[in-house]
Amino acid sequence: MNDEAAQTKTEPAAIPAGPPKSTFREYFESFVVTLVMAIFGMTFILQAVTVPTGSMQNTILVGDYLLVNKFIFTPGGEELPFLPQRDIQRGDIIVFKYPGNKVHPEMDSRRNPPIIPYQINYVKRVIGLPGETVEFRDNNVYINGQLLPEHRMIGDADNDQSALDLKEFEERQPDQKWDVYYSQQTVNAIKSGQHLTRQGYEFGVAGKPMKVPENSFFCMGDSRDKSEDSRYWGFVPRDLIIGRAMFVYWSCDRGASNGEFFGCITHPRLGRIGHMVK
């Protein structure tokens, strides 16, 4: 009896439960937590971008909405232990802030609408790495004087919004890791022995090989005859690079919708959803 009385006395008093949470409070707290996680993710890990031009067709189509991995590249190119990061590599498709045309800045202001440097995102493929010499000549890219293996195809379209109609004209080789596209017109011109020059292209073009500066990259669009890229406005500094394009999370056919306001809803390309960008 005495032992039972002592045990009863030593038991802690029960803490009264607080008032139950209201349904509004539970939803509000869930919303706040989700919002904080989303802001953190969009700031440091992921970002969504859309593609308004055809410079990367058919790798990326006009109307593709991309998810970008902002965490994959090491800051300053220095690898950090225990983190799933790496340096930027040739062939990476990157998203970056447009650095502006330093040679002919008036070309940016003549665009409709005018392009303001550092305020618009571009998507291109990394071709030249820091310290390398790049030259684009007769529809071929040369790195340090050596031909860069790329699978070239003929690609033409009826307008700037639609996907390219493709045609093979050379056999694919095992070391060609990505496809690039040239118009039938330029392919025929090169085959006939012509040496093409492109107005406005100042960097790394035929007869003007250029060395890529440290912490910068030479980038080009896969639709080579319709891309204003490093050949046109120069190199991409490392600190302007946002991340690497991962996959398409939504896509709409801008050509079929004729620019209609709800065209992205009425003309979806469902087969593009989940398409890995490489």
Phi and psi in degrees as a GROMACS rama.xvg file:
@    title "Ramachandran Plot"
@    xaxis  label "Phi"
@    yaxis  label "Psi"
@TYPE xy
-65.5593  -39.7237  ASN-2
-62.6584  -40.6403  ASP-3
-66.0877  -37.8354  GLU-4
-65.7807  -39.9985  ALA-5
-65.8105  -40.5278  ALA-6
-63.3695  -37.3737  GLN-7
-65.8243  -36.9527  THR-8
-70.5238  -32.3525  LYS-9
-83.5878  -11.121  THR-10
-68.1951  132.112  GLU-11
-67.3469  149.165  PRO-12
-71.1092  141.295  ALA-13
-67.4839  135.343  ALA-14
-84.4541  124.444  ILE-15
-65.2815  137.138  PRO-16
-71.3016  145.239  ALA-17
-74.1699  173.671  GLY-18
-64.9542  142.571  PRO-19
-64.4655  146.867  PRO-20
-69.7739  140.931  LYS-21
-74.9862  159.195  SER-22
-60.7312  -39.0096  THR-23
-61.465  -42.8881  PHE-24
-64.78  -41.3556  ARG-25
-62.4431  -44.1773  GLU-26
-65.5398  -39.1911  TYR-27
-65.161  -44.2219  PHE-28
-63.8638  -40.9177  GLU-29
-63.1947  -40.134  SER-30
-63.885  -43.715  PHE-31
-63.5691  -45.1098  VAL-32
-61.7253  -44.1841  VAL-33
-62.9222  -41.8171  THR-34
-64.052  -42.7619  LEU-35
-63.1343  -43.1292  VAL-36
-64.8411  -39.5976  MET-37
-65.443  -43.6945  ALA-38
-62.2734  -42.601  ILE-39
-61.7165  -45.9475  PHE-40
-64.2523  -44.3372  GLY-41
-70.7268  -22.912  MET-42
-83.0359  -41.6614  THR-43
-115.082  -20.0963  PHE-44
-120.537  -52.496  ILE-45
-127.764  155.778  LEU-46
-150.19  143.342  GLN-47
-101.151  134.126  ALA-48
-135.888  157.509  VAL-49
-115.738  159.495  THR-50
-113.691  109.581  VAL-51
-94.0662  -11.6435  PRO-52
-124.825  168.028  THR-53
-99.9387  22.1483  GLY-54
-69.1307  -17.3823  SER-55
-110.976  8.86797  MET-56
-67.5755  145.116  GLN-57
-93.7347  9.78698  ASN-58
-60.7833  -48.1431  THR-59
-125.988  133.425  ILE-60
-98.8075  152.791  LEU-61
-60.1479  127.842  VAL-62
99.0286  -2.3863  GLY-63
-75.3309  139.573  ASP-64
-110.081  121.529  TYR-65
-109.771  148.632  LEU-66
-102.537  130.572  LEU-67
-111.609  131.076  VAL-68
-86.3484  109.626  ASN-69
-89.449  -7.24742  LYS-70
-101.953  -10.4327  PHE-71
-71.7399  -32.1717  ILE-72
-92.235  136.346  PHE-73
-71.1957  139.864  THR-74
-66.7726  128.131  PRO-75
71.7974  6.61365  GLY-76
80.9056  -1.27208  GLY-77
-92.2135  123.44  GLU-78
-71.2927  140.821  GLU-79
-109.262  136.789  LEU-80
-67.2884  148.212  PRO-81
67.9241  12.4815  PHE-82
-118.534  140.607  LEU-83
-78.9581  62.9148  PRO-84
-126.488  159.864  GLN-85
-151.246  170.59  ARG-86
-80.1849  164.589  ASP-87
-68.9361  135.652  ILE-88
-119.84  157.294  GLN-89
-61.2368  135.151  ARG-90
98.234  -16.4702  GLY-91
-62.508  137.239  ASP-92
-96.14  113.709  ILE-93
-114.803  155.517  ILE-94
-110.909  132.768  VAL-95
-149.582  161.792  PHE-96
-76.3478  128.297  LYS-97
-60.1736  123.15  TYR-98
-77.9725  -13.6395  PRO-99
91.9241  155.106  GLY-100
-88.2503  101.929  ASN-101
-75.7658  -26.5917  LYS-102
-79.8589  -45.3113  VAL-103
-128.345  74.5227  HIS-104
-62.2232  -22.1804  PRO-105
-65.7859  -22.4016  GLU-106
-66.3526  -32.9006  MET-107
-67.1764  -40.8121  ASP-108
-73.7374  -20.0971  SER-109
-82.1642  -12.1727  ARG-110
-68.8143  156.336  ARG-111
-122.095  104.859  ASN-112
-76.352  162.73  PRO-113
-59.1399  146.058  PRO-114
-95.8915  128.065  ILE-115
-103.763  118.421  ILE-116
-54.8644  145.907  PRO-117
71.8381  1.1616  TYR-118
-117.248  7.36282  GLN-119
-136.569  142.422  ILE-120
-91.9096  136.603  ASN-121
-113.396  154.13  TYR-122
-125.361  120.455  VAL-123
-145.533  171.439  LYS-124
-100.909  136.76  ARG-125
-73.4311  125.38  VAL-126
-114.345  -48.6641  ILE-127
-112.046  135.13  GLY-128
-99.2433  163.564  LEU-129
-53.895  132.669  PRO-130
89.2116  -11.6998  GLY-131
-87.3578  155.857  GLU-132
-101.972  130.648  THR-133
-119.811  137.031  VAL-134
-142.855  128.722  GLU-135
-103.483  118.387  PHE-136
-144.845  124.821  ARG-137
52.3701  48.6559  ASP-138
63.464  25.8097  ASN-139
-131.897  149.906  ASN-140
-108.522  134.602  VAL-141
-119.67  127.351  TYR-142
-110.744  118.449  ILE-143
52.2913  37.663  ASN-144
83.2448  -3.38499  GLY-145
-106.351  140.477  GLN-146
-63.7068  128.198  LEU-147
-81.4964  123.986  LEU-148
-71.8065  114.165  PRO-149
-137.921  142.955  GLU-150
-86.4137  110.985  HIS-151
-91.2554  137.626  ARG-152
-134.394  157.56  MET-153
-86.2596  128.536  ILE-154
-140.186  119.411  GLY-155
-133.454  154.384  ASP-156
-140.8  157.766  ALA-157
-71.988  -25.0672  ASP-158
-149.431  177.319  ASN-159
-79.4331  -7.96581  ASP-160
-100.271  -24.5692  GLN-161
-88.0868  157.266  SER-162
-65.4675  154.395  ALA-163
-74.905  142.68  LEU-164
-85.7923  123.223  ASP-165
-103.622  151.471  LEU-166
-150.348  132.451  LYS-167
-77.1716  143.119  GLU-168
-137.37  0.288403  PHE-169
-151.037  153.19  GLU-170
-73.5679  138.059  GLU-171
-71.459  137.363  ARG-172
-106.364  153.307  GLN-173
-60.3094  -29.1665  PRO-174
-89.3401  4.19267  ASP-175
-90.4783  105.601  GLN-176
-90.1187  -14.9461  LYS-177
-146.918  164.757  TRP-178
-101.953  144.174  ASP-179
-131.528  158.395  VAL-180
-130.03  134.314  TYR-181
-126.993  151.962  TYR-182
-73.2216  155.857  SER-183
-57.986  -35.6214  GLN-184
-62.7694  -48.1926  GLN-185
-72.6037  -33.3284  THR-186
-63.2805  -44.5541  VAL-187
-64.1289  -38.5672  ASN-188
-63.9619  -43.066  ALA-189
-65.5674  -41.6318  ILE-190
-63.5591  -29.6101  LYS-191
-81.6356  -0.207595  SER-192
97.6571  4.19392  GLY-193
-76.3857  152.085  GLN-194
-113.202  106.768  HIS-195
-81.6538  141.907  LEU-196
-120.071  143.619  THR-197
-117.348  125.036  ARG-198
-63.9557  132.991  GLN-199
92.2827  -16.1151  GLY-200
-82.1012  117.94  TYR-201
-114.58  -19.9342  GLU-202
-115.438  127.619  PHE-203
62.6468  28.4221  GLY-204
-98.5  178.507  VAL-205
-53.582  125.874  ALA-206
82.0295  -3.27188  GLY-207
-133.894  57.2276  LYS-208
-60.918  143.212  PRO-209
-131.295  143.903  MET-210
-88.7591  131.886  LYS-211
-74.7485  125.626  VAL-212
-65.1331  163.359  PRO-213
-61.3447  144.609  GLU-214
58.4554  30.3956  ASN-215
-138.216  165.522  SER-216
-141.229  148.43  PHE-217
-99.3621  117.557  PHE-218
-120.813  146.193  CYS-219
-138.373  153.227  MET-220
-81.4157  152.372  GLY-221
-73.9507  -26.3429  ASP-222
-87.3534  83.6116  SER-223
-63.1675  -29.7208  ARG-224
-86.1113  -4.91142  ASP-225
-129.983  30.5262  LYS-226
-125.514  122.431  SER-227
-89.7195  111.111  GLU-228
-139.05  -150.619  ASP-229
-61.6769  -22.83  SER-230
-65.699  -24.8437  ARG-231
-99.7532  -45.4068  TYR-232
-121.535  -0.602822  TRP-233
108.475  -159.252  GLY-234
-88.278  159.722  PHE-235
-104.253  112.009  VAL-236
-64.8519  145.722  PRO-237
-57.2122  -38.4697  ARG-238
-73.0806  -5.28738  ASP-239
-95.1651  -5.49891  LEU-240
-81.6575  126.61  ILE-241
-86.3768  -43.8043  ILE-242
169.924  -167.693  GLY-243
-106.664  132.206  ARG-244
-65.7046  131.646  ALA-245
-101.816  -65.5697  MET-246
-156.08  167.032  PHE-247
-88.8109  122.295  VAL-248
-101.713  -12.7912  TYR-249
-160.957  150.218  TRP-250
-151.738  142.832  SER-251
-137.882  149.197  CYS-252
-85.9493  97.9304  ASP-253
-66.7465  -33.6331  ARG-254
-67.005  -43.7058  GLY-255
-70.1781  -29.8297  ALA-256
-84.5052  -9.41649  SER-257
55.3704  33.6427  ASN-258
74.5541  15.9973  GLY-259
-63.1979  151.551  GLU-260
-60.2566  -42.7957  PHE-261
-98.9041  21.0737  PHE-262
-61.4916  -30.4723  GLY-263
-73.425  -15.7879  CYS-264
-96.3379  -39.596  ILE-265
-81.1601  -18.8892  THR-266
-129.28  62.1985  HIS-267
-76.2044  152.229  PRO-268
-108.852  84.4279  ARG-269
-64.0993  -29.4712  LEU-270
-68.2294  -15.7265  GLY-271
-84.4193  -19.5825  ARG-272
-64.385  127.329  ILE-273
88.6109  -2.27377  GLY-274
-65.7839  124.054  HIS-275
-76.6029  135.963  MET-276
-93.2023  120.557  VAL-277
